[in-house]
Amino acid sequence: IACADCDDDDAGSTVVADDGDCDGVLTAADCDDGDATLGDETLDGDCDGAPVDVDCDDTDAALGSNQVDLDCDGVDDCGNVSLHAGMDTVLVCAGSFTMGCEAGRDDVDLGCVGEAPAHEVTITQPFLMARTELKNTRFAALMGYVGSNSAFCTGIHCPAANMSWHEAAAAANEASDVEGLPHCYTCTGSATSSFSNIDCSPVGNPYACGGWRLPTEAEWEYAARGGEDHAWPGSDNPDIVAWHSGNASNAFHPVGTRGGNGFGLDDMGGNVSEWVEDWYTVSFTGTDPEVDPVGPSQADTCNNCGRVRRGGSSFDVANFCRAGSRSSDDPEDRVVYYGVRLVRPVD
């Protein structure tokens, strides 16, 4: 009868007595028949929210998704370093943080321009992030040409630089090919060290892509803050963790030669400025919590508005190398200190 039917216009739906949360799974086989997000026990035997194909032990709700406990030993592997596509990567676990300029934390000399309002953000999916900025040797192996100007750094551990946003996205696709993963960008055209007409566009929601990509702006700041309350990634003293105009002598430096942050990530502040996924918006929208934000569909109208860059560079003052500092540029522009750090989901 109508009062007991999930959808009385659909003969295929079941009565409430058999399917209390109307999720299509009968009460007898449902983890929680009052919660439509917890479904079939045959897919989640211990009803811990981690489906059987990613659960360390589907009979023990205390052992959950192996996206966090990679070796199923009961200990989260957050911060562990592993090698993927020729890059050292760090497992960054899901979590929440305050994104943007916050009084008492961000040591802002020039105010909160472009960094307000502070708002709570939740990243729901763990991800692998390159421990350092992409090295020039790795960029060359992926793209077939050297991007950086050797006048600013020499050696095999120098960061790749002088790249456009499109080249950074193309490099991510090449890294996906190394591991047989799907592309997160559709790219056309070609590039060399002296010429580039590459054009790339994201393929859908970045969080849903299984390959290498640029981090979203929210992922980048979450990772840069490292679960700490420092103005710079890993410290309140920029000289400890960042190469900036006050200590870098107008040069890039080999990656990993400054202190890391709480997540074990190096060079999140300074050295080269890192392209991220999002288009730039002049101010963050509202103060309500956001979950896995992806930014606007296009850049705001302003001088130099384009794709976002984060972290500052060796040619920026220390203030622009803070965890919350933001800048942007046309995604086609190549500037000597523009680089990237790649991410991908956990297997």
Rosetta blueprint (number, residue, H / E / L):
1 I L
2 A H
3 C H
4 A H
5 D E
6 C L
7 D L
8 D L
9 D L
10 D L
11 A L
12 G L
13 S L
14 T L
15 V E
16 V L
17 A L
18 D L
19 D L
20 G L
21 D L
22 C L
23 D L
24 G L
25 V L
26 L L
27 T H
28 A H
29 A H
30 D E
31 C L
32 D L
33 D L
34 G L
35 D L
36 A L
37 T L
38 L L
39 G L
40 D E
41 E L
42 T L
43 L L
44 D L
45 G L
46 D L
47 C L
48 D L
49 G L
50 A L
51 P L
52 V H
53 D H
54 V H
55 D E
56 C L
57 D L
58 D L
59 T L
60 D L
61 A L
62 A L
63 L L
64 G L
65 S E
66 N L
67 Q L
68 V L
69 D L
70 L L
71 D L
72 C L
73 D L
74 G L
75 V L
76 D L
77 D L
78 C L
79 G L
80 N L
81 V E
82 S E
83 L E
84 H E
85 A L
86 G L
87 M E
88 D E
89 T E
90 V E
91 L E
92 V E
93 C L
94 A L
95 G E
96 S E
97 F E
98 T E
99 M E
100 G L
101 C L
102 E L
103 A L
104 G L
105 R L
106 D L
107 D L
108 V L
109 D L
110 L L
111 G L
112 C L
113 V L
114 G L
115 E L
116 A L
117 P L
118 A L
119 H E
120 E E
121 V E
122 T E
123 I E
124 T L
125 Q L
126 P L
127 F E
128 L E
129 M E
130 A E
131 R L
132 T L
133 E L
134 L L
135 K E
136 N H
137 T H
138 R H
139 F H
140 A H
141 A H
142 L H
143 M H
144 G L
145 Y L
146 V L
147 G L
148 S L
149 N L
150 S L
151 A L
152 F L
153 C L
154 T L
155 G L
156 I L
157 H L
158 C L
159 P E
160 A L
161 A L
162 N L
163 M L
164 S L
165 W H
166 H H
167 E H
168 A H
169 A H
170 A H
171 A H
172 A H
173 N H
174 E H
175 A H
176 S H
177 D H
178 V H
179 E H
180 G L
181 L L
182 P L
183 H L
184 C L
185 Y E
186 T E
187 C E
188 T E
189 G L
190 S L
191 A E
192 T L
193 S L
194 S L
195 F L
196 S E
197 N L
198 I L
199 D E
200 C E
201 S E
202 P E
203 V L
204 G L
205 N L
206 P H
207 Y H
208 A H
209 C L
210 G L
211 G L
212 W L
213 R E
214 L L
215 P L
216 T L
217 E H
218 A H
219 E H
220 W H
221 E H
222 Y H
223 A H
224 A H
225 R H
226 G L
227 G L
228 E L
229 D L
230 H L
231 A L
232 W E
233 P L
234 G L
235 S E
236 D L
237 N L
238 P H
239 D H
240 I H
241 V H
242 A E
243 W E
244 H L
245 S L
246 G L
247 N L
248 A L
249 S L
250 N L
251 A L
252 F L
253 H L
254 P L
255 V L
256 G L
257 T L
258 R L
259 G L
260 G L
261 N L
262 G L
263 F L
264 G L
265 L L
266 D L
267 D L
268 M L
269 G E
270 G E
271 N L
272 V L
273 S E
274 E E
275 W E
276 V E
277 E E
278 D E
279 W E
280 Y L
281 T L
282 V L
283 S L
284 F L
285 T L
286 G L
287 T L
288 D L
289 P L
290 E E
291 V E
292 D L
293 P L
294 V L
295 G L
296 P L
297 S L
298 Q L
299 A L
300 D L
301 T L
302 C L
303 N L
304 N L
305 C L
306 G L
307 R E
308 V E
309 R E
310 R E
311 G L
312 G L
313 S L
314 S L
315 F L
316 D L
317 V L
318 A H
319 N H
320 F H
321 C H
322 R L
323 A L
324 G L
325 S L
326 R E
327 S E
328 S E
329 D E
330 D L
331 P L
332 E L
333 D L
334 R L
335 V L
336 V L
337 Y L
338 Y E
339 G E
340 V E
341 R L
342 L L
343 V E
344 R E
345 P E
346 V L
347 D L
